[in-house]
Amino acid sequence: PERYQLHLSAAIEKELAKTNSTIESMDAAAKITLATKFEEPAKESLAAEYLACLFLLLADNERYEPLKTQMNNTYLMGEQEYPRDVLAAKRLMTDFVPAIELVQPAQERNPPTDVAFVEKEWTPKRDCYCCGKK
């Protein structure tokens, strides 16, 4: 509901800016008419924003993790950097150039901790696994 109200008020403000009028100068019937006129466009823009966020969320973490981290950090700092539709999200993902030290394959970020030992003179046992004979 909160995001919907933001989209609806943005659409109404854009329309009022075109006509050089204010919401206070309108009567109740005109306000209702204006709200119903922009109800569907507000829902459509909200759906597009949701799909863009979902598109980014489901993107490959190995490749786009620096982008996601940067966008989350800027959002926490009070800036709105998220794209408004899927096309803008795709362009952002295509054009994003991360810092070099952040782009590493997963193996380099998480090196294996297993240890393997090799015997120099290894002779296989020739016992039969079924009957135990040599």
Contacts in CASP RR format, 6 or more apart in sequence:
PFRMAT RR
TARGET T0000
AUTHOR 0000-0000-0000
METHOD contacts of the structure
MODEL  1
PERYQLHLSAAIEKELAKTNSTIESMDAAAKITLATKFEEPAKESLAAEY
LACLFLLLADNERYEPLKTQMNNTYLMGEQEYPRDVLAAKRLMTDFVPAI
ELVQPAQERNPPTDVAFVEKEWTPKRDCYCCGKK
3 46 0 8 1.000
3 49 0 8 1.000
4 42 0 8 1.000
4 43 0 8 1.000
4 46 0 8 1.000
7 42 0 8 1.000
7 43 0 8 1.000
7 45 0 8 1.000
7 46 0 8 1.000
7 49 0 8 1.000
8 35 0 8 1.000
8 38 0 8 1.000
8 39 0 8 1.000
8 42 0 8 1.000
10 42 0 8 1.000
11 38 0 8 1.000
11 41 0 8 1.000
11 42 0 8 1.000
11 45 0 8 1.000
12 23 0 8 1.000
12 34 0 8 1.000
12 35 0 8 1.000
12 38 0 8 1.000
15 34 0 8 1.000
15 37 0 8 1.000
15 38 0 8 1.000
16 22 0 8 1.000
16 23 0 8 1.000
23 31 0 8 1.000
26 34 0 8 1.000
45 84 0 8 1.000
48 84 0 8 1.000
48 85 0 8 1.000
48 86 0 8 1.000
49 82 0 8 1.000
49 84 0 8 1.000
49 85 0 8 1.000
51 85 0 8 1.000
51 86 0 8 1.000
52 82 0 8 1.000
52 83 0 8 1.000
52 84 0 8 1.000
52 85 0 8 1.000
52 86 0 8 1.000
52 88 0 8 1.000
52 89 0 8 1.000
53 82 0 8 1.000
53 89 0 8 1.000
55 86 0 8 1.000
55 89 0 8 1.000
55 90 0 8 1.000
56 64 0 8 1.000
56 67 0 8 1.000
56 68 0 8 1.000
56 71 0 8 1.000
56 82 0 8 1.000
56 83 0 8 1.000
56 89 0 8 1.000
56 93 0 8 1.000
59 67 0 8 1.000
59 68 0 8 1.000
59 93 0 8 1.000
61 68 0 8 1.000
62 105 0 8 1.000
62 106 0 8 1.000
64 93 0 8 1.000
64 96 0 8 1.000
65 102 0 8 1.000
66 96 0 8 1.000
66 98 0 8 1.000
66 99 0 8 1.000
66 102 0 8 1.000
66 103 0 8 1.000
67 92 0 8 1.000
67 93 0 8 1.000
67 96 0 8 1.000
67 98 0 8 1.000
70 98 0 8 1.000
71 81 0 8 1.000
71 82 0 8 1.000
74 81 0 8 1.000
75 81 0 8 1.000
75 82 0 8 1.000
83 89 0 8 1.000
83 91 0 8 1.000
83 92 0 8 1.000
126 134 0 8 1.000
127 133 0 8 1.000
127 134 0 8 1.000
128 134 0 8 1.000
END
